[in-house]
């Protein structure tokens, strides 16, 4: 089946920091959409742009040819896809379910198996790029699923993302996202420690970023989140609580493979400390605050 705004109905579950922007790009492309989120007010902008409201994930899927979800935690994923009122309960044969949450690889396999038994396609497609990537339709999308299921929905991914890679069968997208999160975890320690060093040395932080971000030390986190740290902006592009969840999944998977990951474990513990300090709903760049507290450094407030 060829996808087009004239023939394809979309569903969207979860309109948080990233989901609202991602769904908005599909709406702007002309696709009719039915939405559900736990707090309906978070879907108000999408409704104002023409999206229809449904009372349950099952009702979303019943009205859709392709149903997307991006929610918080694996238990949320299980509920919105496999629960009594979950998307699979309402999905009809020939439709496709797409989970864009970062979740457990084993759960992605379970969803794909349950969907297949009903003649429904299932794709796991977690993303990287945060709120900026979501707003700019520049996400990296890591995709797991059968060739046919992935090929069917790829044109929709192209509306939301800039880099789309089909990584393998069900669960492969989630495993690849764990690789992504492991790479970010220790990099965030480095970005935070480097900026604290620059601050204590009395350097101009904006000039310091300009000096180092274009060389071998450059990274997405330094260029995008380092600037927020310097500005004292710790609002969430991606919640600390969700990052701690992701690192926990990665540590569990590493343990199951008898793989030692000491850098990941350290980053996880530092972020847990940030949670304990009340920073769970901040963005991941707030790791700097937890490290500043270790050395009793007073980081400049928001500019």
N, C-alpha and C positions, 0 to 999 in steps of 0.2 A: 504494500500500500504506500503510495506516494503522499507525503505530508504536504498540506497546504492550508492556509487560513480558511479557505472556502470549504474544505472537507474534513478538517481535523479539529476535534475539540480537546482542549487541554484542561487538566486539573492541577491545582497547586495546594499543598498542605505545608503550612509553616511560613509566616511572613515576618520573620525577625530581621536582624541587622542586615543579613545578606539576602534572605529569601524574597523580601519585598522588591528589591532592585532586580533580582533575577527574573521573577515573575513579570515585573514591569516591562522588561525587554521583550518578552514573548507577546505580551499584550500590545505593545507598540508595533510589533511586526504584523499585527492584525489577527492573531489567533484568538478565538473565543475561549474564555476561561471561567472555570468554577473554582472557588477558593474556600478553604477552611483553615482557621487557626484558633488556638485556645482563647485568645483575647481578640474578639472581633474588631475592636477599635484599631488594631494593627493592620487590618485589611481594608480600612476605610479608604485609603488613597487608591487602592486597586479597584474597589467597588465604584469609586467616583469615576474611574476611567473605563468602566463597563464590565468589570468582572461580576459574575453572579456568586451569591453566597450559598453555601451548603452547611447543614447542621452537623454532619459527621464526615469522616474520611470515606466511609463507604458510599455516602451520597455523592461525594466528589467523583469517585471512581466510576460510579454508575452513569454519570453524566459526561464521561471523558474517554477519549481514545488513548491518551497518554496521561498518566498521573504522576506528578513529581512530588517529592517531599524533601524538606530540609528542616530537621527539628534538632533537638538538643542532645539527647543521650540514647544509648542503645535500648533502654526500656521504652523510651518514646517511639523509637523506630519500630520496635516489636508491636507496640499498641496501635500505631497508625497504619501499619501494614497487615498485621496478623490478628489483631484484636477482634472482638465480636462485631464492632462497628468499624473495623479497619478497612483499608482500601481494597484488599483482596476479596473481602466479603461482597463488595459491590461491583468488582471488576467483571467484565464480560469476556468471554473467549475472544482472542484476537487483539485485545487491548494490551498495553504495556505499562508496567510500574517502574518508576525510576527513583531510587533513593540517592539523594545528593548529600545526606548527612555523613559526617565522619563517624563510622560505627565499627562493629566487630566483623571481621571477615567471615567468621563462622555463621553469623546472623544473615549476612548477605547470601551465603550458600543456602541457608534454610529458607529464606524468602523465595529465592529462585526455584527451589525444589517444590515448594508449596504452590507457587504460581504456575509452574509447568504442569502440575497435576490438574490444573483447572483450564489449561490452554491459554494461559496468560503469560506474556513475556515479562522478564524482570532484569533490571540493569542496576548495578551499584556504580555510582559516579560521584565520589566525593571531590571537593574542589579546594583550590588554594588561591589566595589572592586577597582575602579579607574583604572588608567593606569597599575599599577602593576598587579592587578587581571586579566586584559585583556591580558597582555603580557604572564602571566604564566598560562593561561587557568584555573584560580582559582576563577572565579567570583561567587558571590551568585546571583541566578536568581529567581526572584519572578514572578510567572506565573499565568495568568488569562485566562480562556477560557473553552470551553466544553471539556469533558473528551476525546472525539475522536480527536479533534484538537490538544490538548496538547500531547496526547500519540503519535500522528504521528510525532511530531517534537522533542520529548524528546531526541532521540539519537543525534540530532544535538546540543542541549543544553549541553549534556554530553561532547562534544568535547570542548566547550568554558568555561564551569564552573565546580565548585567543589561542590556547594550546589544548588540543584534545588528543589523547592517546588511548587507544584500546589496548589495555595491558594484559588481557587474558580472559579466562572464563569467570564465572560468578565468584566474587570475593577478591579477585585480582586488583580491582580498583581500590578496595579498602586496604589491602596489603601495601599497595603503592603509596597510598596516603600516609601510612605509618612511616614509610621511608622519608616522605616529605617532612613529617613532624619531628622525626629524629634529627634530621638536618637542621631544622629551625631551632630546636630546643637548646643545643649547646651554642649555636650562633647568638641566641638572645643573651646568653650569659656574657659572651664576648663583647657584644654591643653595649650592654649595661656597664660592664667593668671599664671599658675603654672611655665611655663618656664620663663616668665618675672620676677616672684618672685625670681626664682633661679639665674637669671642673676644679678638682683639688690643685691642679698645677696652675690654675689661674688663666687658662687659655680661653680665647673667644670660641664658644662652642659652634657657632655657625661657620666660622672660618675653618675650624677643625674638621667639621663634616665635609666641607668643600675640598679640603686638602686630601682626605683619605678615601673618600667614597668612590673616586674614579680609578683607584689603583687595585692592587692585589687584595686589599682588605675590604673592597667593596662587596655589598650584598643587598638583596632586596630589603632585608630587615633594617640594615643601616640607613639606606636611602629613604625608606618610607616610614619606619617606626622611630629611627633615630631622630628625625626632625620633630616628631611629636614629643619625644622625651625632652629635647632641648626646649621646646615650647611649653613644657609642663602640661601637656595634653595627654591625659590617661584615659580618655573616653574609649569605649570598646569599638574596635574594628573587628575584633574576635575576642570573646570573653575568656578571661583567665580560667574560670570554672570549666569551660569546654576544652581548653588546652590541657588542663590537668587530666580530664577524662581521656583525651587522646593519648597522652603519654602513658597513662595507666594501661590502656589497651595495648600499646606498643610493648610495654614491659611484660605484660602477660604473654603476648605472642612470642617475644624473645625467650622468655622462660620456657615456653612449650618447645622451642627449638633448641634448648640448652645453649643459648647464646648470651654471653655476658655483654651488658651495655652500661658500663659505669658512668659514662657521660650523660646518657639519658636519665639514669637514676638520680644523678646529682641535680640536673635541671628540674626533674619532677619534684624533688624534695624542696628546692628553693621556691618553686611555684606553690607548693603546699604551704610553705611559710608565708607567702604573700596572701594566700587565702586566709590563713589564721590571723593575719593582720587586718583583715576586712577588705581585701582587694579582689575578691572573687569575681565581682561584676565589672571590674576595670578591664581595659584592653591588655593584651599580653605585654605591651611595652612597659607596663607598671612593674615588671620585674625589677627595674632600676630602683624603685622605691624600697623593695625588700633588701636589696644589696646595699643601698645607701644607709638603711637602718643598722646593718651589721657594723658599719664603720662610723656611725653617728654623724653622717653627713646630712646637712640641711639642703635638700635639692630646691632650686629656685621654683617658685610657684608659677602658675600659668601666666604667660605674657598677655 
